[in-house]
Amino acid sequence: MIEAMGNAAFLTSSFAIIAQEFPGRVATTFASLEMCFGIGMIAGPTVGGALYDIGGYTTPFVVMGLILYIAGFVAFCVLPQASKVETKGVKSSKFND
């Protein structure tokens, strides 16, 4: 259930970010996102199995956890912060204060 909630939050937020950041190419960007998600679903068990063979049970979790931390840091640096996002046509918002 926790993974499903995380996946739902990820997909919802990524679609919202894509629609805001790439308004002229929404369909192409959505297709790219879904393609990368599918490749990850295919390659994930293979990479996890290889990491398990190399270092045992904890290795896949440690390696993927580190990759997620690095990806989160990169996303934090690259994506616009909520205070910097322009709210077009919104009269009152907690971001406009």
N, C-alpha and C positions, 0 to 999 in steps of 0.2 A: 504494500500500500504506500509506503514511504517513497519508493522508487517511482511509482505511478504519479504521486503528487509532485515530485521533483520534475519529472518529465513533462507533466502538464504545465507547470510554471515555466519551464524552459521554452517550450514551444510557444506558449502564449506571449511571453516577453520577447522572444526572438522575432515573432511575426510583427509585433508592434514596433520594435526597433527598426526592422527592415522597411516597413511601410513608411516610417518617418524619415529614415536616412536615404532611401532610394525611391522617391515617389515616382520617378519616370520609368523605373525598371523593376517594379514590384514582382511581376510574374517570373521574370528571369532570376531574380534573386531568391524568391521562394523555391524555385526549381533547383537552384544550386544548393540551398540549405537542405532540402529533402534528399538530394543526391548524396551529399556528404554524410547525412544521417544514415542513409542506407548502406553506404560504404563502411561506416563505423560498425553497423550491426553485423555486417558480413565479416569484416576483418577482426573485430573484437575478440571473438572466441579463439581465432587462430593466434593472435598476438598473446592473449592470456595463456593459452596452452604452451606456447613457446617460452614465455617467462616462467611458467610453472616448472617446465623441464629444466630450465637453466638454474633457478634458484630456490625452488620449493614453493610451499603454499603461500607464504607471505609476500613473495617477490612481485606478483602481479598487482597486489593491492598497494604496495609501497610505490612502485613505478608509476602506476596510473594516478595515484593520489598526488604525487609530485608533479606530474604533467597537468593535472587539474588545477593545482595551486598556481603553476606558472601561467596557464591559460587564463585563469581568473585575474591575475595581476596584469597581464597584457590587455585583457578586455577592459579592466578598470582604467588603464592608461589611455586606451584608444577611443573608447566610447565616450560620448559627451555626458557630462555630469548633469543631474537634474536641475541644478541652479542655472546652468548655461543654456538649457533648452528653451527655445522660443515657443511660447504658447500663442498660436495664431487664432484670433477670434474668441479667446477665452477671457471673460471679464474679470472673474475672480478665481484665483487658484492659490494653493499653498506655495507654488513655485514663483508667483509674482510678487510676493511680499518683500 
